[in-house]
Each structure stands twice: as structure tokens, then as C-alpha cells.
Amino acid sequence: MRTLIAVLAPGWISLRRVIPGVAVAILLALLARSLSESVAQGAIGLPRIPLSPVLYAVLLGMLWRNTLGVPAWTNEGLNWAMHRLLRTGIALVGLRLTLAGASAIAVTALPIALGCLATALVAGIVVSRVLSVPKRLGVLLAIGTAVCGCTAVVAMSPVIRAKHAETAFAVTCVVLFGCVGMLLYPWVAGHFFGDSPVHAGVFLGTAIHDTSQVIGSALIYSQQAGAPDALSAASVAKLLRNLSIVVLIPAAAWMVRREEARAEGSEVARRAEAGEGARVDGAPLRSPKSSAVPFFVFAFILFVVVRTSGDAMFHADAPMWHAVVNAGQSASELFLVCGMTAVGLSVSFIDMWRIGWRPLAAGFLVATLVGVCSLTLTLGMYRLMG
């Protein structure tokens, strides 16, 4: 009995730490849904405005964090909701797609994603130089905007030996401007791509940084426009960008090693001329890990395969299979709304202000250029295919 308690106790203690924060996220999510329904029905004499529950959830979270403050006892649960619960919801979005549907979206999204990727990388480096932002911080801003937001920043940071402050600044910029895009771009998508949910989703998936922010914006658009296909398209476009980290992290490591080898060669030559010996000390560079690609990317693909196989085996209109797919989609939406509430609760305006104007200006310019590039390329593809 004691052995059983010893085994189960750590898990129970972790569960007790997580529950309070998750409960707060769920309560705010329910409040957001109720507020959305009330406003849509014209309650309290308000005009009828059909706004997404996700929009209210994020705004309520930000309002709470920056007025009342978030209690420390909720931190573990909110972090769990913002990462594990949200990513589970993203993975379950794969049940909305078959391999054929995902491939069709990928054909449309791939050239746009590559164009935005190149724009972010070049603009990040150039803008950082113009504004005299430290080189490593500029690289982190570029990679975070180009690939998958915070995940890319955290993965790249040890590879280029970024300081903790630089990593924190880059993450904060990505969160700030990604949240702005998440709240603004659904309206832009509705204006330009109102009759094409797929193109609206591709635009959202290539214009916004972090995966959670992309999903949040796509949920806002799909719920307000009644276009669930936009969420699937945004997910595919964003996951294409996420996969680019497999190439970019090793490439960055190779470039840093090459620069350090040149620097060490110059130092060795200088010491030899000065008669100081040829020894050069340096900290080892961390090797990029194969786990840089988030696990939920593979889980998303797995659920696409499950949906494709299930449709083939049971037929898409079979009652039992249809119920399973609907249950997965409902769970996905619930997890996403709760996770996005936690994202709102993580945004601190004070932390944003402490960064300084140069990194903020650099982050804003790079994010804006990527948004313009995405809109331009998606419009071109939309008109070409229309």
C-alpha cells in the first residue's frame, strides 16, 4: 500500500497544482462564451455583433492580468493549459482533414509560406542592423516571426548562444505582435477573402507568428464567418512553416560554427605572432536537437491519417464514425478556447514596456512586412485560382 501511495503521490500532487489554473481558464472561457452569445443576441440593448468567444477569452485574460493580476497559485495550471491543452486541441484539428484535403491546401499554401519565410528572415536581419538591435536578438526576432513564434525562439537561442535577456525580449515581441495580428487579421481576411475560407485560412496561417495565435485568429474568423474550413487551412499553412525549423536550426548552427572557427583561426595566428601559444578557450556550442519540431505537428499529421483511414473504412457518413469525428472536433474547440484564455492571461503590458523601443520597433516592422507579404501573395494566388 505504501509503495502504491509513493508511486501515485507525485502525480496527485502535480494534478493538485494544475487544477486551480485550469479551473480559472475554464471559468473565463465559459464567461467569454456567455458574453459572446449575449452580445450576438443584442442583450442589454447592445447592437447585435457576432464576435467569437476566443476574441472575448483573450481580451478577458489580458484585462485580468493587467488589472487584478494573476495569482501565483494559478501559474502551473495556466502554463499547462497554454501548452499541453492548447497543443492537444491543435493536434485534434487534424480530424477535420483528409490527406487529399490537406495536400490540396498545402499546394496553395507552400509558395506563400516560403515567400513569408524568406521575407521574415531577410527583414529581421536588415531591420535589426538599421535600428542597431544586437545581432543575436535580431536573429531571434527573425526566426520567431518566420517559423513558429516562441518555440522557434527557444529552440534557436542555445544554438546562437543568445543571452537570457535577448531570448526573453524576442519571446515578448513575438507574443505582443502575434496577439495584435491574432485580433486584427481575421477582419482583414474577412474583407479580402470573404468568399474563400481556404485562402482566408492560408493568409492567417502565414501572416501570424505563433501556432497558438494562428489557431486563435482562425477560430475567430471561422466562428464569425461560419467557415470551419478556414481553421483547417490555417493549421496546414502554419504547420508547413513549423517544419522549416528542421532546416533552419542546423543551418544556423553550421553558420555559427563557421564564424567561430574563423575567429579562432585569427586568434591562433595573433597568439602565434605574439608568442602567447595557440590555445583558444571557448564554450562548446550546443548541437541542434531533432526534437526542435513540436510533437503536436506529428500528432496533427497522425490525426489526418486517422480521419482518412476512418473515412475509407467506415464511410464518412456512417453514424458511429461521424459521432467520433464530431466528438473530436468539439473537444478540439473546447481545448483551444481554454488554451487561448491562458494565452491572454500571460500577456503583461509592463513586460512589453520594459523591452525598449528599438527591439519593439524591429519586431513591429518585421511583423508588418510579413503580414503585407502574406496578404499580397495570398491575393495573387486567390485571383489566379479564381
BAMAR-946367 format. One line per 4 residues: their letters; for each residue x negated, y, z negated of C-alpha. Coordinates in Angstrom, 2 decimals. Layout:
REM BAMAR-946367
A	X,Y,Z | ...
REM end
This chain:
REM BAMAR-946367
MRTL	0.00,0.00,0.00 | -2.80,2.40,-0.89 | -4.51,1.58,2.39 | -1.32,2.37,4.30
IAVL	-0.94,5.68,2.46 | -4.57,6.53,3.16 | -4.03,5.90,6.87 | -0.75,7.80,7.13
APGW	-1.58,10.72,4.82 | -3.77,12.73,7.26 | -1.11,12.56,9.96 | 1.61,13.56,7.49
ISLR	-0.48,16.48,6.21 | -1.05,17.66,9.81 | 2.66,17.32,10.51 | 3.49,19.41,7.45
RVIP	1.12,22.12,8.68 | 2.58,22.16,12.17 | 6.30,22.12,11.34 | 6.63,25.70,9.93
GVAV	5.12,27.35,13.00 | 7.08,25.16,15.41 | 10.26,25.96,13.48 | 9.59,29.69,13.90
AILL	9.06,29.20,17.64 | 12.29,27.20,17.96 | 14.32,29.77,15.98 | 13.02,32.64,18.14
ALLA	13.68,30.59,21.29 | 17.29,29.95,20.17 | 17.69,33.64,19.35 | 16.32,34.53,22.79
RSLS	18.77,32.16,24.49 | 21.70,33.56,22.49 | 20.63,37.13,23.30 | 20.32,36.25,26.98
ESVA	23.81,34.77,27.09 | 25.32,37.70,25.17 | 23.80,40.34,27.46 | 24.77,38.35,30.57
QGAI	28.40,38.33,29.33 | 28.40,42.06,28.58 | 28.60,41.71,24.78 | 28.78,44.80,22.55
GLPR	29.71,46.96,25.53 | 26.35,46.41,27.22 | 26.14,46.16,31.02 | 26.03,42.60,32.33
IPLS	22.38,41.92,33.11 | 21.42,38.25,33.71 | 17.95,38.09,32.18 | 16.02,34.90,31.49
PVLY	15.76,33.53,27.92 | 11.98,33.26,28.49 | 11.76,37.01,29.01 | 13.55,37.63,25.72
AVLL	11.47,34.96,23.97 | 8.16,36.55,24.97 | 9.33,40.08,24.13 | 10.74,39.00,20.75
GMLW	7.46,37.24,19.95 | 5.39,40.29,20.86 | 7.70,42.58,18.88 | 7.47,40.36,15.78
RNTL	3.68,40.01,15.99 | 3.07,43.75,16.32 | 5.59,44.96,13.72 | 6.18,42.44,10.96
GVPA	3.04,40.39,11.60 | 2.78,36.61,11.84 | 2.30,34.75,8.52 | -0.84,32.62,8.25
WTNE	1.22,29.52,7.39 | 2.69,29.54,10.91 | -0.65,29.63,12.76 | -1.23,25.88,13.19
GLNW	2.31,25.22,14.36 | 2.34,28.15,16.78 | -1.02,27.07,18.19 | 0.36,23.54,18.63
AMHR	3.47,24.87,20.41 | 1.41,27.21,22.59 | -0.91,24.43,23.74 | 0.38,20.88,23.33
LLRT	4.13,21.53,23.55 | 3.80,24.01,26.38 | 1.45,21.79,28.37 | 3.78,18.83,27.90
GIAL	6.54,20.96,29.37 | 4.32,21.91,32.30 | 3.47,18.24,32.95 | 7.17,17.31,32.92
VGLR	7.78,19.86,35.69 | 6.27,17.14,37.91 | 9.59,15.27,37.65 | 11.12,17.96,39.86
LTLA	8.89,16.99,42.78 | 8.14,14.04,45.03 | 4.77,13.55,46.72 | 6.29,14.66,50.04
GASA	7.72,17.83,48.48 | 4.50,18.63,46.62 | 2.45,18.11,49.78 | 4.70,20.44,51.77
IAVT	4.31,23.16,49.14 | 0.54,22.58,48.96 | 0.19,23.17,52.71 | 1.79,26.59,52.27
ALPI	0.03,27.43,49.01 | -3.54,26.27,49.73 | -4.69,29.08,52.10 | -3.09,31.70,49.83
ALGC	-4.71,30.19,46.73 | -8.13,30.15,48.44 | -7.74,33.78,49.53 | -6.82,34.87,46.00
LATA	-9.65,32.78,44.54 | -12.23,34.48,46.76 | -10.74,37.93,46.07 | -10.88,37.43,42.31
LVAG	-14.49,36.19,42.31 | -15.82,38.95,44.56 | -13.73,41.73,42.99 | -14.63,40.62,39.46
IVVS	-18.36,40.85,40.12 | -18.22,44.10,42.16 | -15.83,45.94,39.84 | -17.85,44.91,36.78
RVLS	-21.03,46.31,38.33 | -19.33,49.59,39.28 | -17.92,50.02,35.76 | -21.18,48.88,34.08
VPKR	-19.50,45.93,32.39 | -22.04,43.32,31.14 | -22.78,40.72,33.81 | -21.62,37.69,31.81
LGVL	-18.39,39.42,30.80 | -17.79,40.28,34.46 | -18.24,36.64,35.45 | -15.79,35.52,32.76
LAIG	-13.22,38.09,33.89 | -13.63,36.94,37.48 | -13.35,33.22,36.71 | -10.44,33.71,34.32
TAVC	-8.47,35.70,36.89 | -9.40,33.39,39.76 | -8.77,29.95,38.29 | -6.69,29.24,35.20
GCTA	-6.98,32.06,32.72 | -8.11,31.25,29.19 | -9.03,27.64,29.97 | -11.46,28.74,32.68
VVAM	-13.00,31.41,30.44 | -13.58,28.94,27.60 | -14.99,26.32,30.00 | -17.35,28.78,31.71
SPVI	-18.56,30.55,28.57 | -21.14,27.95,27.39 | -22.33,27.39,30.96 | -23.45,31.02,31.39
RAKH	-24.38,31.43,27.69 | -21.82,34.16,27.09 | -21.66,35.75,23.65 | -18.67,35.08,21.43
AETA	-17.56,38.70,21.74 | -17.72,38.51,25.54 | -15.62,35.36,25.55 | -13.07,36.96,23.21
FAVT	-12.91,40.11,25.36 | -12.37,38.10,28.55 | -9.64,35.96,26.98 | -7.89,39.07,25.65
CVVL	-7.98,40.78,29.07 | -6.63,37.66,30.76 | -3.80,37.41,28.22 | -2.94,41.10,28.46
FGCV	-2.77,41.48,32.23 | -1.40,37.99,32.71 | 1.51,38.89,30.41 | 2.10,42.11,32.35
GMLL	2.22,40.10,35.57 | 4.46,37.49,33.97 | 7.06,40.14,33.09 | 6.71,42.26,36.25
YPWV	6.12,39.87,39.15 | 9.46,37.98,39.01 | 11.13,41.23,40.08 | 8.58,41.68,42.87
AGHF	9.22,38.11,44.02 | 12.97,38.68,43.98 | 12.59,41.80,46.12 | 10.35,40.30,48.80
FGDS	11.29,36.60,48.74 | 14.89,36.57,47.52 | 15.99,34.04,50.14 | 12.94,31.75,49.84
PVHA	12.34,30.26,46.38 | 9.30,28.34,47.63 | 7.49,31.48,48.77 | 8.52,33.28,45.58
GVFL	7.02,30.43,43.56 | 3.83,30.37,45.62 | 3.43,34.12,45.08 | 3.88,33.75,41.31
GTAI	1.53,30.76,41.20 | -1.29,32.58,42.98 | -0.88,36.12,41.58 | -0.84,35.39,37.83
HDTS	-3.78,34.10,35.76 | -3.00,31.59,33.03 | -0.90,28.48,33.68 | 1.47,29.28,30.82
QVIG	2.05,32.77,32.23 | 2.72,31.38,35.71 | 5.27,28.95,34.33 | 6.85,31.71,32.25
SALI	7.23,34.01,35.25 | 8.57,31.18,37.41 | 11.11,30.28,34.72 | 12.22,33.91,34.52
YSQQ	12.66,34.04,38.28 | 14.32,30.65,38.67 | 16.78,31.26,35.81 | 17.76,34.71,37.02
AGAP	17.95,33.81,40.71 | 19.39,30.33,40.18 | 16.49,28.91,42.19 | 14.82,25.95,40.38
DALS	12.63,25.24,43.43 | 10.58,28.34,42.56 | 9.33,26.67,39.38 | 8.12,23.60,41.29
AASV	6.39,25.72,43.93 | 4.68,27.91,41.33 | 3.45,24.82,39.48 | 1.92,23.28,42.60
AKLL	0.25,26.55,43.64 | -1.18,27.08,40.17 | -2.46,23.53,39.82 | -4.29,23.89,43.14
RNLS	-6.14,26.84,41.59 | -6.82,24.86,38.42 | -8.54,22.11,40.40 | -11.08,24.61,41.77
IVVL	-12.74,24.63,38.36 | -14.22,21.23,39.25 | -16.39,23.02,41.84 | -16.92,26.40,40.18
IPAA	-18.25,25.23,36.80 | -21.07,23.04,38.25 | -21.85,25.78,40.81 | -22.20,28.37,38.05
AWMV	-24.42,26.02,36.02 | -26.68,25.47,39.04 | -26.98,29.22,39.71 | -27.82,29.97,36.07
RREE	-30.44,27.20,36.01 | -31.99,28.56,39.22 | -32.19,32.10,37.80 | -33.71,30.80,34.57
ARAE	-36.25,28.72,36.50 | -37.32,31.82,38.41 | -37.54,33.84,35.20 | -39.57,31.10,33.51
GSEV	-41.90,30.90,36.52 | -42.52,34.63,36.33 | -43.12,34.39,32.59 | -45.54,31.50,33.03
ARRA	-47.50,33.47,35.63 | -47.60,36.54,33.38 | -48.82,34.49,30.38 | -51.45,32.77,32.52
EAGE	-52.81,36.11,33.68 | -52.82,37.41,30.11 | -54.43,34.22,28.80 | -51.48,33.51,26.47
GARV	-50.78,29.96,27.64 | -47.98,28.69,29.78 | -45.39,27.68,27.16 | -41.93,29.23,27.51
DGAP	-39.28,28.57,24.90 | -35.64,28.53,25.83 | -32.38,27.08,24.57 | -31.06,24.20,26.65
LRSP	-28.21,25.03,28.95 | -25.04,23.07,28.34 | -24.03,20.80,31.14 | -20.54,21.29,32.54
KSSA	-18.12,18.65,31.39 | -15.87,16.66,33.65 | -13.04,17.43,31.21 | -13.05,21.07,32.34
VPFF	-9.87,20.31,34.30 | -6.98,20.39,31.79 | -5.41,16.99,31.13 | -1.91,18.27,31.88
VFAF	-2.94,18.71,35.53 | -3.38,14.95,35.83 | -0.19,14.36,33.80 | 1.70,16.62,36.22
ILFV	0.47,14.58,39.18 | 1.41,11.37,37.34 | 5.00,12.58,36.86 | 5.19,13.49,40.56
VVRT	4.19,9.89,41.33 | 6.77,8.62,38.81 | 9.51,10.70,40.46 | 8.51,9.50,43.92
SGDA	8.40,5.84,42.84 | 11.67,6.13,40.93 | 13.49,7.69,43.88 | 12.24,4.86,46.11
MFHA	13.12,2.07,43.66 | 16.42,3.28,42.20 | 17.54,5.81,44.83 | 17.72,9.49,43.89
DAPM	21.48,9.41,43.33 | 21.54,6.31,41.08 | 23.34,7.36,37.82 | 20.76,5.95,35.39
WHAV	17.73,7.32,37.24 | 19.50,10.64,37.75 | 20.11,10.83,33.98 | 16.43,10.08,33.24
VNAG	15.25,12.83,35.59 | 17.75,15.33,34.17 | 16.67,14.49,30.61 | 13.02,15.04,31.54
QSAS	13.81,18.38,33.16 | 15.87,19.53,30.17 | 13.06,18.56,27.79 | 10.60,20.39,30.02
ELFL	12.61,23.61,29.93 | 13.04,23.41,26.14 | 9.31,22.85,25.59 | 8.44,25.68,27.96
VCGM	10.72,28.21,26.27 | 9.38,27.30,22.79 | 5.80,27.42,24.08 | 6.31,30.82,25.70
TAVG	7.75,32.13,22.43 | 4.47,31.13,20.76 | 2.57,32.90,23.55 | 4.48,36.10,22.77
LSVS	3.65,35.72,19.08 | -0.06,35.52,19.95 | -0.30,38.91,21.71 | -1.81,41.60,19.47
FIDM	-1.85,45.18,20.73 | -4.51,46.11,18.17 | -6.90,43.47,19.54 | -6.29,44.81,23.05
WRIG	-7.16,48.36,21.99 | -10.44,47.29,20.37 | -11.88,45.95,23.62 | -12.80,49.34,25.06
WRPL	-11.74,50.99,28.29 | -14.39,49.56,30.65 | -13.52,45.84,30.30 | -9.83,46.73,30.27
AAGF	-10.21,48.79,33.44 | -12.19,45.99,35.10 | -9.59,43.40,34.11 | -6.76,45.61,35.33
LVAT	-8.39,46.30,38.71 | -9.23,42.64,39.35 | -5.73,41.50,38.34 | -4.15,44.15,40.57
LVGV	-6.31,43.23,43.57 | -5.43,39.55,43.17 | -1.72,40.41,42.94 | -1.92,42.54,46.10
CSLT	-3.85,39.79,47.91 | -1.30,37.17,46.88 | 1.64,39.33,47.95 | 0.03,40.18,51.31
LTLG	-0.91,36.58,52.16 | 2.42,35.15,50.98 | 4.34,37.74,53.01 | 2.27,36.84,56.06
MYRL	2.98,33.14,55.57 | 6.67,33.87,54.90 | 7.08,35.82,58.13 | 5.05,33.30,60.09
MG	7.22,30.41,58.94 | 10.45,32.39,59.03
REM end
